Amino acid sequence: MGEATVMLDSGDGTAVREAILSVALQVPDAAWVTDRALRLVDSPDFGVRAAAVTAVGHLARIHRAIDEERVVPVLRPMSNEPEIAGRVEDALDDIAVFVRRSA
């Protein structure tokens, strides 16, 4: 995760977008990726914010688990922001559909 961490901390929007999507798809430590994605959802760079939200959806689909108590309260208010609402709804749908729940 060393190179990914460097890219995520680089401040270069393109590098950050690529890195968060890459780690969401490839890094098995979903908690670490979730932490990184949640740090990025407040970025002033729309592309970074959008990629972070998309990464959360990827995590839900791939791992079928996510810390909903942390993630959903962060994402839900973002669904009122027109420029990112579609991505947020996609991520929330991925959580609703793919995350396993206790019976």
Residue pairs with C-beta under 8 A, 6 or more apart in sequence:
1 23
1 27
1 29
1 32
4 19
4 22
4 23
4 27
7 15
7 16
7 18
7 19
8 16
8 19
8 20
8 23
8 36
8 40
10 16
13 45
13 47
13 48
14 47
16 40
16 43
16 45
16 48
16 51
17 47
17 48
17 50
17 51
20 33
20 36
20 37
20 40
20 48
20 51
20 52
20 55
21 51
21 54
21 55
21 58
23 32
23 33
23 36
23 55
24 33
24 37
24 54
24 55
24 56
24 58
24 59
24 62
25 58
25 62
27 33
30 59
30 62
30 63
30 65
30 66
31 67
33 55
33 59
34 56
34 59
34 66
34 67
34 70
34 71
37 52
37 53
37 55
37 56
37 59
38 52
38 56
38 70
38 71
38 74
39 52
40 48
40 49
40 51
40 52
41 49
41 52
41 53
41 74
41 75
41 78
42 49
43 49
43 52
46 83
46 84
49 84
50 84
50 87
53 75
53 78
53 84
53 87
53 88
53 90
53 91
54 87
54 90
54 91
56 66
56 71
56 75
56 91
56 94
56 95
57 87
57 90
57 91
57 93
57 94
57 95
58 94
59 66
60 66
60 91
60 94
60 95
60 97
60 98
60 99
61 94
61 98
64 98
64 99
64 100
65 99
65 100
66 95
66 99
68 95
68 99
71 95
72 92
72 95
75 88
75 91
75 92
76 88
76 92
78 84
78 85
78 88
79 85
79 88
79 89
79 92
81 88
